[in-house]
Amino acid sequence: MDALKNYACGQWVAGADKGTELFNAINGDLIGTASSKGIDFGKMLEYARAVGGPKLRKMTFHERGMMLKALATHLMSKKDIFYKISWATGATKIDSWVDIEGGIGNLFSYASLRRQFPNETFCYEGETARLSKNNTFIGHHICVPKEGVAIHINAFNFPVWGMLEKIAVNWFAGVPAIVKPATLTCFLTEAVVKEIIASKIVPEGALQLICGSANGILDHVINQDVVTFTGSASTGKMLKSHPRILEESVHFNMEADSLNCCVLGSDVNPYKPEFDIFIKEIAREITTKAGQKCTAVRRIIVPEKFVEDVHIALGKRLAQTIIGDPNVEGVKMGSLAGRSQLVEVREKVELLSKSQKIIIGDFEKFDVKGADKTKGCFMPPIIFLNDKPFTNTDCHNIEAFGPVSTIMPYKNTEEAIELSKMGKGSLVSSIITADDSIAKQYVVGAACMHGRILVLNSECAKESTGHGSPMPMLVHGGPGRAGGGEEMGGKRGVFHYLQRTALQGSPTTITNILNNYQYGAKHKIKNIHPFRQYFEDLEISETLITPTHLVAEEDILNFAELSGDRFYAHLQPESLDGTIFKRTVAHGYFILSRAAGLFVDPPKGPVLLNYGIDECRFTKPIYPGMSIGVRFTCKEKIENDKALVAANGKEVKVGIVKWMVDIYDASEQSVRDQLGVEGATGETVGIATILTMVQKKKQ
């Protein structure tokens, strides 16, 4: 019998006592023991802050993203090891796929986010705030990594995904982590952490593991730390109210089990394809991971006239579900994760039975294939019917964390919304309907009580990830009973591990701090056209002051003919009465196009192509007889790790450059002012951000 080890302060160490015995959920065999006795949690936190934190904070977002990508690739190459171990948690191959490859997929997803962040150790957020009349004093928000540690206290049901979906975010933000998986299934988490540490892809101190109890770890947290918890609401509330959490104002994110619901739209009858979609979705949610998902459907809300149809169809589908050893061919549902879970679920089923009746399933009468159900932790799907869900409310308050759900009727969409809210807050709700007006009514009415809503119909069913699948780029969490927390969510999740600080100063100072050009900052003028320079040589604030162009009536007529844009304001002076225009005005897109003609350098050079326009607006009309010029400024440089494949098949390393195209009114400027270093101060008439792909000097 092996003792699982903890990874603390750079070493693998076993607990000082025997600890908790862990068993195979399929056959009841003893796997090993887990203990953390004798481990100094305070030193673990100090080690993370002193060793892991500084190393991660020195890395840029792009470097952290590439680290996640390398780790994901490495773990994917080791996935067969994890699948073999996952079987002992009671998981089928599909269950394990969600847990293992779904978790690794989170690493890949957050690695791809690097392109949305600057190649800096920090980032900035939102728009510039203009704080003064003459724009000499502005504000912005800078976000830097917290100088603490992320403590993740995870549930038993997803020992891999539960860890990777969280550490992907805190590592990308630049914060180290201590992971405390549920002891029941920590043997699988330990196997993954061993591969992470052995790979040496992440810096030392970036990850530590506690397999046994973590009781007392919160005594050592400080205000720079972040604590996340996934599990029961009662445990979460206890941890959230820990005196140290309150004293230090530690950010605490809670994702609690909730009574999620799935609604069959009133428009869907048994003959519509959406009815079959509904039955398949419900059956999948009940049997996947043997119902042990925080997002599983616990309440099945059905139009009262179709309750019997749903009962019959669901019963037939669940009857086809073979329960047993996942290694045996044909088995579709494994066991619960442990004996303690089986006992707890049975207790909750007994409580629910007092106010509603079981219509599908029997704890005593079910078959198990390839295993002994007296040794393993097996149970059949249990479906209740509650025909008075507004008065018999146990189904809205008691959760059996297994393959257990309740069918309940509703009369109209308003009632369906009310029933969904009676769960007092959930991680997810779904509605299956072919009527978008019903979907809208439900979403608007129910959204305040649900962290995510899936609207499912025949158009998206084939590619839908399903009711129970949170996605890395969308938030995972929910209000009320669900804990009020928020995980993942793409960029949103990263900011939980960053300190947002309001920054005030002159445009030039803010530019130099953020390394992102702010409108009104001083320009850097060089004696070389910016399109003649490689990516590495370009500097933020570097500006080209272009020659000017006198806009003529002929320009407007020619552009209208070329583009086909014959909008009345450009060609019909007799139609301008009551408009803001004094006379026919130049097309905005002509102004932008002519601006490009002023700042583009025609000969072949390091600039390879126009990559697009991020934003563009026209702030003042340009009439014939007015002149325009351009202040063309290097605004931001974005690293790009994907090479451009040229027409000849060769790869060319490139970066992306954002340019501020500040088109100004040059009508009253002298030639000297227009071309001088300190000149070209005319009023902005149009502004855009364009992107170019620029070749790197080093190939």
NORSUL-V947577 format. One record per residue. N is the residue number from 1. RES is the residue in one letter. OMEGA is omega as a letter, one per 20 degrees, with the letter a starting at -180 (999 if undefined). Layout:
<<N RES OMEGA> <N RES OMEGA>>
//
This chain:
<<1 M a> <2 D r> <3 A r> <4 L a> <5 K r> <6 N r> <7 Y a> <8 A r> <9 C r> <10 G a> <11 Q r> <12 W a> <13 V r> <14 A r> <15 G a> <16 A r> <17 D a> <18 K r> <19 G a> <20 T r> <21 E a> <22 L a> <23 F r> <24 N a> <25 A a> <26 I a> <27 N r> <28 G a> <29 D r> <30 L a> <31 I a> <32 G r> <33 T r> <34 A r> <35 S r> <36 S a> <37 K r> <38 G r> <39 I a> <40 D a> <41 F r> <42 G r> <43 K r> <44 M r> <45 L r> <46 E r> <47 Y r> <48 A a> <49 R a> <50 A a> <51 V a> <52 G a> <53 G a> <54 P a> <55 K r> <56 L a> <57 R r> <58 K r> <59 M r> <60 T r> <61 F a> <62 H r> <63 E r> <64 R r> <65 G r> <66 M r> <67 M r> <68 L r> <69 K r> <70 A r> <71 L r> <72 A r> <73 T r> <74 H a> <75 L r> <76 M r> <77 S a> <78 K a> <79 K a> <80 D r> <81 I a> <82 F r> <83 Y a> <84 K a> <85 I a> <86 S r> <87 W a> <88 A r> <89 T a> <90 G a> <91 A r> <92 T r> <93 K r> <94 I r> <95 D a> <96 S r> <97 W r> <98 V a> <99 D a> <100 I a> <101 E r> <102 G r> <103 G r> <104 I r> <105 G r> <106 N r> <107 L r> <108 F a> <109 S a> <110 Y r> <111 A a> <112 S r> <113 L a> <114 R a> <115 R r> <116 Q r> <117 F r> <118 P r> <119 N a> <120 E r> <121 T a> <122 F r> <123 C r> <124 Y a> <125 E r> <126 G a> <127 E r> <128 T r> <129 A r> <130 R a> <131 L a> <132 S a> <133 K a> <134 N r> <135 N r> <136 T a> <137 F a> <138 I r> <139 G r> <140 H r> <141 H r> <142 I a> <143 C a> <144 V r> <145 P r> <146 K a> <147 E r> <148 G a> <149 V r> <150 A r> <151 I a> <152 H r> <153 I a> <154 N a> <155 A a> <156 F a> <157 N r> <158 F a> <159 P r> <160 V a> <161 W a> <162 G r> <163 M a> <164 L a> <165 E r> <166 K a> <167 I r> <168 A a> <169 V a> <170 N r> <171 W r> <172 F r> <173 A a> <174 G a> <175 V r> <176 P a> <177 A r> <178 I a> <179 V r> <180 K r> <181 P r> <182 A a> <183 T a> <184 L a> <185 T a> <186 C r> <187 F r> <188 L r> <189 T r> <190 E a> <191 A r> <192 V r> <193 V r> <194 K r> <195 E r> <196 I a> <197 I a> <198 A a> <199 S a> <200 K r> <201 I r> <202 V a> <203 P r> <204 E a> <205 G a> <206 A a> <207 L r> <208 Q a> <209 L r> <210 I r> <211 C r> <212 G a> <213 S r> <214 A a> <215 N a> <216 G a> <217 I a> <218 L r> <219 D a> <220 H a> <221 V r> <222 I a> <223 N r> <224 Q a> <225 D r> <226 V r> <227 V r> <228 T a> <229 F r> <230 T a> <231 G a> <232 S a> <233 A a> <234 S r> <235 T a> <236 G r> <237 K r> <238 M a> <239 L a> <240 K a> <241 S r> <242 H a> <243 P a> <244 R r> <245 I a> <246 L a> <247 E a> <248 E a> <249 S a> <250 V r> <251 H a> <252 F r> <253 N a> <254 M r> <255 E a> <256 A r> <257 D a> <258 S a> <259 L a> <260 N a> <261 C r> <262 C a> <263 V r> <264 L a> <265 G a> <266 S r> <267 D a> <268 V r> <269 N a> <270 P a> <271 Y r> <272 K r> <273 P a> <274 E r> <275 F r> <276 D r> <277 I r> <278 F a> <279 I r> <280 K a> <281 E r> <282 I a> <283 A r> <284 R a> <285 E a> <286 I a> <287 T r> <288 T a> <289 K a> <290 A r> <291 G a> <292 Q r> <293 K r> <294 C a> <295 T a> <296 A r> <297 V r> <298 R a> <299 R a> <300 I a> <301 I a> <302 V r> <303 P a> <304 E a> <305 K a> <306 F a> <307 V a> <308 E r> <309 D r> <310 V r> <311 H a> <312 I a> <313 A a> <314 L r> <315 G r> <316 K a> <317 R a> <318 L r> <319 A r> <320 Q a> <321 T r> <322 I a> <323 I r> <324 G r> <325 D a> <326 P r> <327 N a> <328 V a> <329 E r> <330 G a> <331 V a> <332 K a> <333 M r> <334 G a> <335 S r> <336 L a> <337 A a> <338 G a> <339 R a> <340 S r> <341 Q r> <342 L r> <343 V a> <344 E a> <345 V r> <346 R r> <347 E a> <348 K r> <349 V r> <350 E r> <351 L a> <352 L a> <353 S a> <354 K a> <355 S r> <356 Q a> <357 K r> <358 I r> <359 I r> <360 I r> <361 G r> <362 D a> <363 F a> <364 E a> <365 K r> <366 F a> <367 D r> <368 V a> <369 K r> <370 G a> <371 A r> <372 D a> <373 K r> <374 T r> <375 K r> <376 G a> <377 C a> <378 F r> <379 M r> <380 P r> <381 P r> <382 I r> <383 I r> <384 F r> <385 L r> <386 N a> <387 D r> <388 K a> <389 P r> <390 F r> <391 T r> <392 N a> <393 T r> <394 D a> <395 C r> <396 H a> <397 N a> <398 I r> <399 E r> <400 A a> <401 F r> <402 G a> <403 P a> <404 V r> <405 S a> <406 T r> <407 I r> <408 M a> <409 P r> <410 Y a> <411 K a> <412 N a> <413 T r> <414 E r> <415 E r> <416 A r> <417 I a> <418 E r> <419 L a> <420 S a> <421 K a> <422 M r> <423 G r> <424 K r> <425 G a> <426 S r> <427 L a> <428 V r> <429 S r> <430 S r> <431 I r> <432 I a> <433 T r> <434 A a> <435 D a> <436 D r> <437 S r> <438 I r> <439 A a> <440 K r> <441 Q a> <442 Y a> <443 V a> <444 V a> <445 G a> <446 A a> <447 A a> <448 C a> <449 M a> <450 H r> <451 G a> <452 R r> <453 I r> <454 L r> <455 V a> <456 L r> <457 N a> <458 S r> <459 E a> <460 C a> <461 A a> <462 K a> <463 E r> <464 S r> <465 T r> <466 G a> <467 H a> <468 G a> <469 S r> <470 P a> <471 M a> <472 P a> <473 M r> <474 L a> <475 V r> <476 H a> <477 G r> <478 G a> <479 P r> <480 G a> <481 R a> <482 A r> <483 G r> <484 G a> <485 G a> <486 E r> <487 E r> <488 M r> <489 G r> <490 G a> <491 K a> <492 R a> <493 G a> <494 V a> <495 F r> <496 H a> <497 Y r> <498 L r> <499 Q r> <500 R a> <501 T r> <502 A a> <503 L a> <504 Q r> <505 G r> <506 S r> <507 P a> <508 T r> <509 T r> <510 I r> <511 T a> <512 N r> <513 I a> <514 L a> <515 N r> <516 N a> <517 Y r> <518 Q a> <519 Y r> <520 G r> <521 A r> <522 K r> <523 H r> <524 K a> <525 I r> <526 K r> <527 N r> <528 I r> <529 H a> <530 P r> <531 F r> <532 R a> <533 Q r> <534 Y a> <535 F a> <536 E a> <537 D a> <538 L a> <539 E r> <540 I a> <541 S r> <542 E a> <543 T r> <544 L r> <545 I a> <546 T r> <547 P a> <548 T r> <549 H r> <550 L a> <551 V a> <552 A r> <553 E a> <554 E r> <555 D a> <556 I a> <557 L a> <558 N a> <559 F r> <560 A r> <561 E a> <562 L a> <563 S a> <564 G r> <565 D a> <566 R r> <567 F a> <568 Y a> <569 A a> <570 H a> <571 L a> <572 Q a> <573 P a> <574 E a> <575 S a> <576 L a> <577 D a> <578 G r> <579 T r> <580 I a> <581 F r> <582 K r> <583 R a> <584 T a> <585 V r> <586 A r> <587 H r> <588 G a> <589 Y r> <590 F r> <591 I r> <592 L r> <593 S a> <594 R r> <595 A r> <596 A r> <597 G r> <598 L a> <599 F a> <600 V r> <601 D a> <602 P a> <603 P r> <604 K a> <605 G a> <606 P r> <607 V a> <608 L a> <609 L r> <610 N a> <611 Y r> <612 G r> <613 I r> <614 D a> <615 E a> <616 C r> <617 R a> <618 F a> <619 T a> <620 K r> <621 P r> <622 I a> <623 Y r> <624 P a> <625 G r> <626 M r> <627 S r> <628 I r> <629 G a> <630 V r> <631 R a> <632 F a> <633 T r> <634 C a> <635 K a> <636 E r> <637 K a> <638 I r> <639 E r> <640 N a> <641 D r> <642 K a> <643 A r> <644 L r> <645 V a> <646 A a> <647 A r> <648 N r> <649 G a> <650 K r> <651 E r> <652 V r> <653 K a> <654 V r> <655 G r> <656 I r> <657 V r> <658 K a> <659 W r> <660 M r> <661 V a> <662 D a> <663 I a> <664 Y r> <665 D a> <666 A a> <667 S a> <668 E r> <669 Q r> <670 S r> <671 V a> <672 R a> <673 D a> <674 Q a> <675 L a> <676 G a> <677 V a> <678 E a> <679 G a> <680 A a> <681 T a> <682 G a> <683 E r> <684 T r> <685 V r> <686 G a> <687 I a> <688 A r> <689 T r> <690 I a> <691 L r> <692 T r> <693 M a> <694 V a> <695 Q r> <696 K a> <697 K a> <698 K a> <699 Q 999>>
//
